[in-house]
Amino acid sequence: MRERSARSTEWEKYLLGSVLFLSVLIGGGTASGLYTDAVIEVAAIVAAAAIFSRPSEHGIPRSALWLLALGLAVFCFQIMPLPAALLSGLRPEVLLANPWLSGETGLRFVSVGVGRTIECLLYFVAMAAFFLSVTRLRPDQVYGLLPFFLMGVICNGLAAAIQYSLSDTVAIQGLLPFTINAGLFANQNHFSALLFVSIPFVVYYGLFRGHLLSGSLGLITLLLLLLAAGSRAGILIGLAITIISVVFLSARSRLGGYGIPAVFIGLSLYTIGAWTKIDAEVVDPAFGRAEFARTTIAGIEENWATGVGFGSFPKVYQIYEKGEMIFKPYVNHAHNDYLELALEGGAPVVFLVAAYSVLLFAFSLAARRDPLQKMAFLSVSFLLVHSLVDYPMRTAALAMTFAYMNGIIFHKGFAGRLSQRGESTEAHDDNLLVPVRPALARR
C-alpha cells in the first residue's frame, strides 16, 4: 500500500522536473519583458500550486520561509504609494518618482520604475514558489529532479558544440525572443555559469560512482566548452570548482587515489589554455566593470536607505554616469549583482543578503554528510562568487537552477533519512543516476 501511494505521487517529480528542464532550455535571455520568462514563471507558479494542494510529510524550514516573507515585504514596500515627505530626505530630488495620480502631489513610490519592479516581483515569486515546492518533495524525488537539470545542460552543450563547429559567427536569431550567442543563452558568461555549476555533479559521478571514464569525458567536455565560450570568469571559476570538487569529494571515493593525479595533470594543461585565452582578451581599463562599480557605489551612497526599486538600475545609473562615459550602448547591469541589489533595494536588501549567507552556511554544516547536498552547496557557492563579476541570477535558467540547488540544501528530509538508515543511505546515494544493483549482485 505504501509503495502504491509513493508511485501515485511521482507526478510531482515529473511536474517540477519539466519546469526545471524548460527553464534551462528557454530561460537564457537577459532582457526584460521576454515571453519565455513569462512562460517559465507561470509554469513554476502553477506547478507549485498543484504541489501545495497536497499534504507533505516534509515541512518548510521556518528560517527560509521568514526570509522569503521579508523579501516579499520589501517588494510590496517599493510599489506602495507613500507620503512624499517620507522620501524627500532619503534620496535626491531628481529621483523622487512622479505623482501617483495626475494632480495628486502628496504620494510617491519608492521605486522609480514601478512597472519593472512588478515584473521583478513576479520573477521572485516564481523562483520562491519553485524553491518551496522542492522542499516539500520526498528526498528520492529531489534526487529525481537532477536528471531533468542535466538533460537541460546536455541540450545547451550540444547547441554550443554545433554553433562553435559551424563558423566564427555563432549568433542565432529568430528561434527564441532573444539572440542566442552561446548554447541556448544570450550571454556567454551565463552559459559558462550553467556549465560550471554542473561540474560538481559530473565529478561526483566519476569519483563516487566508479564511472571514471564517462565522468572524465563529461568533465573534459564541460571544460572545453568553457574555453570555447571565452568567458574569463567562467574559465577561472570552472577551473577552481573542478579542483575543489575533486578534493572535496574524493576523500570517500575508492578511485580517488588513481583518478586525482590524472585529473590534476589534465587541469594543468587546461590552466595553460585558460591563461592563453584570458591573455588574448583586450580589456579597456578606463571603461569596464571597475567603472560600473564606481558609478553604482555613487548611487548607493545617496539611496542606501530605501533603494531605487528593483529593475530600475538602467534608469538610475544614467544619472550618476560621468559625461565622458556616455556612449550609444547604455549600461543595463552593474556586472556585480550585490552592488546592483544594494542600489535597487537599499539597506533592507543588504540585510536580507547577509541573513541568507548566514542561513546558507548554517544549513551547509548540517548537510555535510549527504553527497547531493554537498554538491549543491558547491554549485550555489560558486554561482554566488560569479555574481561578484556578473549578473547570472538575472537569467531565468540560472535563477531556477539556483532555486533548485537551495531546495536541496534547505531540505529537511535528508538529515532524517541519514539518521534512520545510517550507512545504508550512503550506499544508496552512491547510485544516484543509475539503478541500484541488488545486494547479491555486488557480492
C-alpha positions in Angstrom: 0.0 0.0 0.0 2.8 2.3 0.8 4.6 1.6 -2.5 1.4 2.3 -4.4 1.0 5.6 -2.6 4.6 6.5 -3.5 4.0 5.7 -7.1 0.9 7.7 -7.3 2.7 10.9 -6.2 5.6 10.5 -8.7 3.8 13.1 -10.9 5.1 15.8 -8.5 8.7 14.9 -9.5 7.9 14.9 -13.2 5.9 18.2 -12.9 8.7 20.1 -11.2 11.4 18.4 -13.4 9.6 19.5 -16.5 9.6 23.1 -15.2 13.3 22.9 -14.4 14.1 21.4 -17.9 12.0 24.1 -19.6 13.8 26.8 -17.7 17.2 25.6 -18.6 16.1 25.2 -22.2 14.4 28.5 -22.9 15.4 30.7 -20.0 18.7 32.0 -21.3 17.6 35.6 -22.1 18.6 38.6 -20.0 16.3 41.3 -21.4 13.1 42.4 -19.7 9.6 41.5 -21.0 10.6 38.2 -22.6 7.6 35.9 -23.2 9.9 32.9 -22.4 10.4 34.2 -18.9 6.6 34.7 -18.5 6.1 31.1 -19.6 8.6 29.9 -17.0 7.0 32.0 -14.3 3.5 30.8 -15.0 4.7 27.1 -15.2 6.6 27.4 -11.9 3.6 29.0 -10.0 1.1 26.6 -11.4 3.3 23.6 -10.5 3.8 25.0 -7.0 0.1 25.4 -6.5 -0.5 21.8 -7.5 2.1 20.5 -5.1 0.9 22.7 -2.3 -2.6 21.4 -2.8 -1.5 18.0 -1.4 -0.2 17.3 2.1 3.5 16.7 2.6 5.5 15.0 5.4 8.4 17.4 4.9 7.9 20.9 6.3 9.4 24.1 5.0 12.3 25.5 7.2 10.9 28.4 9.1 14.0 30.5 8.7 13.9 30.2 4.9 10.2 31.0 5.0 10.7 34.1 7.1 13.5 35.2 4.7 11.2 34.9 1.7 8.4 36.7 3.5 10.7 39.6 4.3 11.8 39.7 0.7 8.2 39.9 -0.4 7.6 42.7 2.1 10.5 44.7 0.5 8.8 44.4 -2.9 5.5 45.5 -1.5 7.1 48.4 0.2 8.6 49.6 -3.1 5.3 49.6 -5.0 3.1 51.1 -2.3 2.3 54.9 -2.6 3.8 56.7 0.3 3.8 60.3 1.5 6.3 62.4 -0.4 7.6 63.9 2.8 8.7 60.5 4.0 11.0 60.0 1.0 12.2 63.6 0.4 15.0 63.4 2.9 16.1 59.9 1.9 17.0 60.4 -1.8 17.9 63.2 -4.3 15.0 65.3 -5.6 15.7 64.1 -9.1 14.9 60.6 -8.1 11.6 61.3 -6.4 9.1 59.3 -8.6 6.3 61.0 -10.4 3.0 61.6 -8.6 0.8 58.5 -8.3 -2.2 60.2 -10.0 -2.5 63.3 -12.2 -3.0 66.2 -9.9 -2.1 64.2 -6.8 1.2 65.6 -5.4 1.3 64.1 -1.9 2.2 60.5 -2.8 5.3 58.9 -4.2 6.6 55.4 -4.9 9.9 54.1 -3.5 10.5 52.6 -6.9 11.3 54.9 -9.8 10.1 52.2 -12.2 7.0 50.6 -10.8 6.3 48.5 -13.8 9.8 46.9 -13.8 9.5 46.3 -10.1 6.3 44.5 -10.5 7.9 42.4 -13.2 10.7 41.6 -10.8 8.2 40.7 -8.1 6.6 38.1 -10.4 10.1 36.7 -11.1 10.9 36.5 -7.4 7.5 34.8 -6.6 8.0 32.2 -9.3 11.5 31.3 -8.1 10.4 31.3 -4.4 7.5 29.0 -5.3 9.7 26.6 -7.1 12.2 26.5 -4.1 9.4 25.9 -1.6 7.9 23.1 -3.8 11.3 21.3 -3.9 11.5 21.4 -0.1 8.1 19.6 0.1 9.2 16.7 -2.0 10.5 13.4 -0.7 14.3 13.1 -0.8 14.2 10.5 -3.5 12.0 12.8 -5.6 14.5 15.6 -5.1 17.2 13.3 -6.4 14.9 12.5 -9.3 14.9 16.2 -10.4 18.7 16.1 -11.1 18.4 14.2 -14.5 16.0 16.9 -15.7 18.6 19.5 -14.9 21.4 17.5 -16.6 19.3 17.0 -19.7 19.0 20.8 -20.0 22.7 21.1 -19.6 23.3 18.5 -22.3 20.9 20.3 -24.7 22.8 23.5 -24.1 26.1 21.8 -24.6 25.0 20.2 -27.9 23.7 23.5 -29.2 27.0 25.2 -28.3 29.1 22.4 -29.9 27.1 22.8 -33.1 27.5 26.6 -33.0 31.2 26.5 -32.5 31.8 23.9 -35.1 30.0 25.7 -37.9 31.7 29.1 -38.1 33.1 32.0 -36.1 29.7 33.7 -36.2 27.6 31.8 -33.7 24.7 34.2 -33.1 21.3 32.6 -33.9 18.2 34.9 -34.3 14.5 34.0 -34.6 14.5 30.8 -32.6 13.8 32.5 -29.3 12.8 36.1 -28.4 16.5 36.9 -27.9 19.7 36.5 -29.9 21.4 33.2 -29.0 25.1 33.7 -28.6 26.3 30.6 -26.6 24.4 27.4 -26.2 20.8 28.5 -25.7 21.8 31.6 -23.8 22.0 35.3 -24.9 25.1 35.8 -22.8 28.2 33.7 -23.0 29.0 34.3 -19.3 25.7 32.9 -18.2 26.2 29.9 -20.5 29.5 29.4 -18.8 27.8 29.7 -15.4 25.4 26.9 -16.3 28.4 24.7 -17.2 30.4 25.2 -14.1 27.5 24.7 -11.7 27.1 21.2 -13.2 30.8 20.3 -12.7 30.4 19.1 -9.1 27.8 16.6 -10.2 30.0 15.3 -13.0 32.9 14.9 -10.6 30.7 13.1 -8.2 29.5 10.7 -11.0 33.1 9.9 -11.9 34.7 9.5 -8.5 31.8 8.4 -6.3 30.1 6.1 -8.6 33.2 4.5 -10.1 32.5 5.7 -13.6 35.9 7.3 -14.0 35.9 7.1 -17.8 32.5 8.6 -18.5 32.9 11.1 -15.7 36.2 12.2 -17.1 34.8 12.6 -20.6 31.9 14.7 -19.3 34.3 16.8 -17.3 36.6 17.3 -20.3 33.6 18.3 -22.4 32.4 20.9 -19.9 35.9 22.4 -19.6 36.4 22.5 -23.4 33.0 24.2 -23.8 34.0 26.8 -21.1 37.2 27.5 -23.1 35.2 27.8 -26.3 32.7 30.2 -24.7 35.6 32.6 -23.9 34.1 33.8 -20.5 37.1 34.9 -18.4 35.1 34.5 -15.1 33.7 31.2 -16.4 37.1 29.8 -17.2 38.6 30.7 -13.9 35.6 29.6 -11.8 35.3 26.3 -13.8 39.0 25.6 -13.0 38.5 26.4 -9.3 35.3 24.5 -8.9 36.8 21.4 -10.6 39.8 21.4 -8.2 37.7 21.9 -5.1 35.1 19.3 -6.2 37.8 16.7 -6.7 39.4 17.5 -3.3 36.1 17.8 -1.6 34.5 14.6 -2.9 37.4 12.3 -3.4 38.0 11.5 0.3 35.3 8.9 0.2 36.0 7.6 -3.3 37.7 4.2 -3.9 39.1 5.6 -7.2 40.4 8.8 -5.7 44.0 7.5 -5.4 44.1 6.7 -9.1 41.9 9.5 -10.5 43.2 12.5 -8.7 46.7 12.6 -10.3 45.2 12.2 -13.8 42.7 14.9 -13.1 45.3 17.4 -11.9 47.6 16.7 -14.9 44.6 17.5 -17.1 43.8 20.6 -15.1 47.4 21.8 -15.6 47.0 21.6 -19.3 43.6 23.3 -19.0 45.2 26.1 -17.0 47.7 26.8 -19.8 44.9 27.1 -22.3 42.8 29.2 -19.9 45.7 31.7 -19.4 46.2 31.9 -23.1 42.6 32.6 -23.6 42.4 35.3 -20.9 45.7 36.9 -22.0 44.4 37.2 -25.6 41.4 39.4 -24.4 41.8 43.1 -24.8 40.4 44.9 -21.8 40.0 48.7 -21.7 41.0 49.6 -18.1 39.2 53.0 -18.3 35.8 51.5 -19.2 34.7 48.3 -17.7 33.5 46.6 -14.5 35.5 48.9 -12.3 33.8 52.0 -13.8 30.4 50.3 -13.4 31.2 49.6 -9.8 32.3 53.2 -9.1 29.2 54.7 -10.6 26.9 52.2 -8.8 28.5 52.9 -5.5 27.9 56.6 -6.1 24.2 55.8 -6.5 24.2 53.6 -3.4 25.6 56.4 -1.2 22.7 58.6 -2.0 19.9 56.0 -1.9 21.1 53.5 0.7 18.0 53.8 3.0 15.3 52.6 0.6 16.9 51.8 -2.7 15.5 53.0 -6.1 13.3 50.0 -6.9 14.1 46.5 -8.4 14.6 46.7 -12.1 15.3 50.4 -12.0 19.1 50.2 -12.4 19.4 51.3 -16.0 17.4 54.5 -15.4 19.2 55.4 -12.2 22.7 54.5 -13.4 22.5 57.2 -16.2 22.0 59.9 -13.6 25.3 59.1 -11.9 27.3 58.3 -15.0 30.2 60.5 -16.0 29.7 62.6 -19.1 32.8 61.1 -20.8 31.4 57.6 -20.2 28.2 58.1 -22.1 28.1 56.2 -25.4 25.4 54.8 -27.7 25.4 51.4 -25.9 24.0 52.0 -22.4 24.8 50.1 -19.2 21.9 47.9 -18.2 23.6 46.0 -15.3 26.4 46.7 -12.8 28.0 43.3 -13.6 28.1 42.9 -9.8 24.7 41.5 -8.5 25.5 42.6 -5.0 26.1 46.2 -5.9 23.1 46.2 -8.1 20.9 44.8 -5.4 22.2 47.3 -2.9 21.3 50.2 -5.3 17.9 48.8 -6.1 16.9 47.5 -2.6 18.9 49.6 -0.2 19.7 48.6 3.4 16.8 46.1 3.7 18.2 44.0 0.8 21.7 44.2 2.2 20.3 42.8 5.5 18.5 40.0 3.6 21.6 39.0 1.6 23.6 38.9 4.9 20.9 36.8 6.6 20.8 34.4 3.6 24.5 34.0 3.7 24.3 33.0 7.4 21.5 30.6 6.8 23.3 29.0 3.9 26.4 28.4 5.9 24.4 27.0 8.9 22.4 24.6 6.7 25.6 23.5 4.8 27.2 22.5 8.1 24.1 20.4 8.9 24.2 18.9 5.4 27.8 17.9 5.3 27.1 14.1 5.3 24.9 14.0 2.3 26.7 14.0 -1.1 23.9 15.6 -3.1 23.6 18.5 -0.6 27.4 19.0 -0.6 27.4 19.2 -4.4 24.5 21.7 -4.3 26.4 23.8 -1.8 29.4 23.9 -4.0 27.4 24.9 -7.0 25.5 27.6 -5.1 28.7 29.0 -3.6 30.4 29.4 -7.0 27.3 30.9 -8.5 27.4 33.5 -5.7 31.1 34.1 -6.4 30.3 34.6 -10.1 27.7 37.2 -9.1 30.6 39.4 -8.0 31.6 40.0 -11.6 28.3 39.4 -13.4 24.5 39.0 -13.1 23.8 35.3 -13.6 20.7 35.3 -11.4 19.0 37.8 -13.7 18.7 34.9 -16.2 15.7 32.7 -15.6 17.6 29.5 -16.3 20.2 30.1 -13.7 17.7 31.6 -11.2 15.6 28.4 -11.4 18.8 26.3 -11.1 19.7 28.4 -8.0 16.2 27.8 -6.5 16.6 24.0 -7.1 20.1 23.9 -5.5 18.8 25.8 -2.5 15.9 23.5 -2.2 18.3 20.6 -1.9 20.4 22.4 0.7 17.4 23.5 2.9 15.5 20.3 2.6 14.7 18.7 5.9 14.3 15.1 4.7 18.0 14.3 4.0 19.0 14.6 7.7 16.1 12.4 8.8 16.9 9.8 6.2 20.6 9.7 7.2 19.7 9.2 10.8 17.2 6.5 10.1 19.2 4.5 7.6 22.8 5.2 8.6 25.4 3.7 6.4 22.9 2.1 4.0 21.8 5.5 3.0 25.4 6.3 1.8 25.5 3.2 -0.3 22.2 4.2 -1.9 23.5 7.8 -2.5 26.4 6.4 -4.4 24.0 5.1 -7.1 22.4 8.5 -7.9 21.9 8.4 -11.6 21.7 4.6 -12.4 19.6 1.8 -10.9 20.9 0.3 -7.7 22.2 -3.2 -8.2 20.8 -5.9 -5.9 22.9 -6.8 -2.9 23.6 -10.3 -4.2 25.0 -8.9 -7.4 27.6 -6.9 -5.6 29.0 -10.0 -3.7 
